[in-house]
Amino acid sequence: MRKPRRIAVLDIGKTNAKVVIVDCDNGEEVAGKRRSNEVLRGPPYPHYDIDSLWTFICEALATFAEQPGYDAISITAHGASAALVDAQGSLALPVLDYEHRYTEEIERAYADLRPPFAETFSPSLAGGLNLGAQLYYQKTVYPDDFARTRAIVTYPQYWAFRLCGVIANEVTSLGCHTDLWRPREGCYSSLIGKLGINELMPPVRSAFDTLGETKAEVTTILGLPKPVPVFCGIHDSNASLLPHLVGHEPPFSVVSTGTWVICFAVGGNFEKLDPARDCLANVDAFGRAVPSSRFMGGREFEMLTAELGPFDPQAALAAIPDVITRKMMLLPNLADGTGPFPGHRHQWVNSAAASAHERWAAACLYLSLMSGTCLELIGARGPVLVEGPFAANPAYLSLLRSIVGRDIFAVASTTGTTQGAALLAGVNTARSEHAAMPLPDGRDIESYRDDWLHRAKGSSI
């Protein structure tokens, strides 16, 4: 297939969905449309508004068909989601929101069913963050609807199916804490047999594969002069990781920031992964297992914004020395149930009469300390590359540099997820890196870090 000139990327995150046109020669985003990714409360349970997303995708692609134009489509989407497709290609059940919580009876029964961490490198997570838990819940509570399922399709590949009609699964979505995959062996886990869904799992294809071309009716809806190829697609955090895999030699680490802060240790240590602290193995676009850890940092930043008001990075940076001296702290967690300190409730320490700038400084310390803890848990070595919104936060970057004691590089690009999905089609990615400077006095931050860790470990509910 000839290399495309411009590629349309569907970038469906937990919070927002985008359609972006990327120039294949320089990686620049030349056009784009965005909308919020809404969750419908039910019935039968909280689920994504698939019909509205499809309308948005088609309208955006139709708008861009003539100007600036595109000649291929790639896809990236968040994890912990799958579509149950029936014989007619429709949804047998809505695509379940992974934050939905189940009854204690369902949770206990699934806990007895799921494979051990040593098999899947998937920690036990809240709600439906383990995709296997979603499937068990849907099969148990809605057996008649589940019985109509003919294929269980990972989320990015569902959108590829809508476009080209080819059913497939892919390893980056299967390998992100689903309980369904054995990352080291590169095959399905024992859970597939326990759930009785062997025949419902489509063939596993590479993220780099062209699955097919847009279906005739889709080509017409989009106003394209001829069908265009559709790439298999990739899990969003692994899309962010992909450009670094082709541009750096291990060992190194990537901190991918968005709704989730995902830390990848390329060349890291599997042996010490602690499933009780949200450590896991992801699977990269080449099918290789990567030690990983995470916390819901972007969601927590949103919660802090609602509490503290607008964020001024320079004012927060200026307030850091006084905050460190006073040992004013924010302890985990704002977002419950995830991260290296699960089961802990956030609290402010030494914060009486603090200004908003000082609280933001303490919040940046919190986010950097959480990131540093995640990196330590996965045996991260070498330089650390920060991409996404936090890469534009000088306070976070300087603090992380001082905390981990290694080089921190902020990756200045557009959206890492979009760039990674575009890279599947051979796009030359547009990004640059600049080094973060540490705080002038590292001794103070070491004392602060030690005190924060001591307090954080004791702040359980």
N, C-alpha and C positions, 0 to 999 in steps of 0.2 A: 504494500500500500504506500502511495506517495505521502510524504510528510505534509500534514495540513498547514495552511498559512495562518489560520486563526481557529482556535478551539473554544467551544462553549463549555463552561464548567458549571454543573449543578453542585452547589455547596450547601448541603442541608445540615445545619447545626441544630443543637438542642434549643437554642434561643432564637436564632434567625436563619432564614433560608435566602440564598442568593443565586442569581444566574449571572455569570461573569464571562466576558469575551476576552481571551488572552491571545496576544500576538505571539506566534510561535518562534519568531526570530529573536526577540529580545525579552520575552516573558512579561511584557507590560500588559496591565489590564486596561483595555481600551474602552470598555463599556460595561455597565452592570446595573442590575436592579436587585432590590432587597425588600424583604417583608419579615414580619415576626412569624415565628413558628408556634402556632397556638395549639393548646391542648384542649380538646373538648371533654367536658366533665363526664359525659356518658349519656345514655346507656351504651353498652353494658358495663363499661368501666372507662376511666380516663384514657383517651387515645388521641393520636395525632389526626389533624384535619387533612387527610390524604386528598380528598376531592379538591379542597381549596388550594393545597400545594400544587396539585397537578394543573389546575387552572392557571395559577401564577407562573409555573414553569412554561406552559405552552404559550401564554401571552408574551412572556419575556423573550422566549426563543423566536416567536413570530416577529416581534419588534426588531430583533437583531438580525433576522434572516437576510434582509437586504442591506442594511447599514448598521454596523460595519461588516456584517457577513461572517460566516463561519463554515468550516467544512469537516468538522468532527465534533463529537460530544463526549465529555468525560464526567465522572460523578464522584463526589465524596460525600459521606454522610456520617452522622454520629453512630456510636456503637450501641450495644445492649438493646437492639431492636431487630425484629424480623417480621416478614409479611407471610401470612398463611394464605396461599393462593389456591383457589378451587379449580375444577376442571374447565370452567369457562374463562379463567384468567382473572376473575374478580377475587375480592378478599372474602375468605370464609369467616373471618372475624376481624374487627378493627385492629390496627397496629397499636399495641399496648404501650402506654407511657411508662417508661422504666422506673419512674418515681412512685408509682402506685404501690401501696403496701397491702399485703395479703393478711388473711386471718392467721392466728397462731397455729391453728390446725394445719393449714396449708404449709406454713413455714416449717413446722416440725416434720411433717411428712417428707417435704423436699430435702430437708437437712439429712434425713436418713437415707435418701436416694442418691444424692450427689456424690461424684467420685472424690477421692482424696486429693489434697493439694499437690502431692507428689506426682500425680498423674496429669493433672490439667494446668497446674500453676495458676489456678483461679481461686482467689480468696472468697470466703463466704461474705456476700455483700447484701445490703439492704434492698428491700423491694424486689424489683426486677432487674437490678444491675447485673445479676447472673442471668443470662438469656435462658438458660435451662429452666430456671424458676418460672419464667413467664410461660414457657411451653407446658410445664407441669400444671400450672394454674389454669391455663386455657383448656387443656385437655380434661382436667378434673372437674372444673366448674361448668364448662360449656361443652359437654361431650358430643352433643348432636352437631353443633356447628363445627367443632374440631374434626369430626368424622368426614366432613366435606372437603377437608384439606387434601390437596394433591401434591403440594410442594411447599416446603418451609424455606423461604428465601431471605438471605441476609439483606439488610436495609439498602445499602448502595445498589446492590444488584437487583433489588425490586424495581428501582427507578430505571435501571437499564432495561429490564424486562418490559416495563411500560412503553419504552421508546422503541425497542427492536424486536420484542417478542421471544427472546431467548432466555431460558431459565438457567441460572448458574448461582453458585456460592463462591466465596473467595476467602483466603486464609486470614487477612488482616481483621476482618469482621468476625470470623469464627474464633480467632485466637485472642480476642480481647475480653477476658474474664467471663466467658460464656458457660463454662463447665462442659462444653461440647467438643473440645479439641485437645489433642495432645501436642503441645508446641514442639517438643524435642523430636517426637517421632513423625510429626507431620501427617496425622490421621485423626479421624473422629475418635472421641472418647467412648468409654463403656456406657455413658449416660444415654447415648443414642439407642442402644439395645434395651436398656431399662425402660425408656419411655416408649419403646415400640415404634420408633419413627424412622427406621433405617431406610425404608422405601420412599420416604418423603424428602430425603435430602438430595438436592440436585448435584450434578457433577461440580467439582471444585475447579475453577479456572483461575489463571493468573490475573492479577490486577492489570497487567499490561496487555492482556488479550483484547482484540476486537471481537466482540460477541456477535455482531451483525450490523446491519444498516437499519435506519429508521423505517418502521413499517409504512406501507403505502398510505394508510389513513393518517398517520402521524406526520408524514412528509407533507401531506396536503394541508393539515391543520397549521403546521409551522410556516407554510408558504415557501417551502424550499423548492428550487428548480429540479432537484434530484435528491434521492436518499443520501444521507451522510452516515459514516461509520460511528458506532457507539462502543466506547471502551468499557471494560468490565467494571472498573471503579474500585474505590479503596475507602477503608475506615478513616475518619478525619484525623485522628491523632497520628496515625501512620502516614497519612498524606503529608503532615507537617514534618515528620521525620525523614521522609524520602529524599528531599533535596540535599540533606546533610550526609546521607549515606553515600551519595555519589560525589561528594565534594570534600570529604575528610577521611583520614585514616584513623582507626581505633587505636587506643581507647579515647573516647570522648563522650560527652553527655549532651542531651538536648532537653531543655525545659520548654515544653510547648504550652502556651497559656491561652486560655479561652474560658468557657464556662468551667472547664476542668483545667488544673495545672497538672500536666502529665510529664513525669521525669523518665527519660530513657537513658540507660547506661550501656552504650555500645561498647562491648568488651568488658562488661561488668560481671558481677558474681551472682550465680543462681543459688549457690549452696546456702546462703544466709537469708534468703527471702523469707519474710515473716508474714504469713497470710493474715494474722490478727491486726496488722498495721497497714493494710491496703497495699501490700506488695504483690506483684504478679509478674507473669511473663506476657508481653505482647508478642505478636508475630509480625515481622516487617513485610514489605511488599515482595521480597525475594524468598519468603517462607522461613526466615530465620528467627528463632526465639530471641527476645531482647528483654533483660531484666528491667522492670518498670515499677514505679510507685506514683501515687497521685493524691491530690486533695482538691476540693471544689473551690479553688482560689478565685476564679472569676465570679462565681455566684456570691462568694463572701465579699468580694469587692463591691458588688452591686448592693449587698445588704449594708455595708459600711457607708456607701454613698447615701443611702436612704436615711441612715442614722446621723451622719456627720455633715452632710451637705457636699458641695462641690469640692473636688480634689485639686489642689494646687501643688504640683510636683516640686517646684522650687522652694515654696514655703515649707513643705514637709521636710525637704532635704536640710534646710537651714535649721529646723527645729530638732533634728536628730541628736546633736551633742547634749542638749539639755535633757532630753527624754532619756538618753542612756545614763547620764549622771544621776538622775532621779529614780532610775529603774522603773519608769512608768511602762506598763506592759499590757498587751492584749493577749490573753491565753486562749487556746483552742477549746471548742470549735464554734464557729458561727453556723456552718452547715453541718447538721447532725449526721452521724452514722458512717462517715467516710474519713479517709486520711490516716496519718500515722498515729493519731490519738483518738480513735473511735470511742464513743461512749463518754466523751468529755464535753462539758458545757462551758461556753466562753464566759470570761469575766475580765473586767478591767482592774488593774493593780496600780496603786499610787497615782490615781488619775483625778483626784479632787481639784477642782478649779482649773483644769487643763483647758487650753484653747482648742479650737477645731484643728488648727495646724499641728499642735502637739499630739492630738489624738491620731491624726493622719500619719504623723511620723511613727508613732507606736504601731499603727496598722501596717505600715510598710515594713517595719521590723518584724512584725508577726508573719507577714507573707513571705519574707525572705528566710526567716527561721524555719517556717514550715517547708519551704523548698529545700533548704539545706538539709533538714532532717530526712526528707524523701531521698535526696541524693546519697546521703550516707547509708541509708537502709539498703540500697541496691549496689553498693560497692563501686560507686561512680569514681572514675579516674580521668585525668587529662582535662582539657579545657571544657568549659560549659557554654553551650550556645543557647541563648534565650530568644524565642520567637513568639510572635503574637503581641497582644496589647501591653503586656508587662515589659516588653523590650523598649517601650517608649517612656518608661518610668525610671528616671535617673536615681531616685532614692532607693528603689528596690534593687537596681543593678549594683550600686555601690555597696549596699549592705550585703548582698549575696556574695560579692567579691571578697569582702572582709570575713564573712562567716565561713566560707568553704576554703579560703586560702589558695585558690587557683584562678587562672585567667577566666574572666567572664566576657563573652562577646555577645553584644546585642545584634540580632539579625534584622537589618532594616530591609524589609520587603513589603509587599502588599499583604495578602493573606496567605499564611503558610499552607493552610489546607487547600486553597485554590491552586497555588503554585504546584503543590505535590500532585494533585489530580491532573493538572495540565502536563506535568512531567511524564505521565504515563504515555502520552502521545509524542514524546520526544521534544517538548518545548525547552528552549534555553531559558532557564529561570532567571528572573531579575531580582537580585538581592545583593546586599553588601553587609559587611560586619564592622563594628567598631568596638574597641575594648572599653570595658567599664573600669573606672578608677576606684580603688578601695578607699575607705575612710582614712583620714590622716593618722588616727591613733587606734591601732588594732587591739591594744591591750584592753581598752574599755569595752569593746564589743565582745571580747572573749568572756569577760566577767559577766556581762549582761546575758550572753548566750547560755552560760552555765546556769545562771539563776533562772532564766526562762525555762530551760529544759527541766530543771528540778521542780519548778512550780507546775509546768504543763503536765508532767507525769502524775501529779497529785490532784489535778482538777477534775476528777471523774464525777459523774452525776451521783 
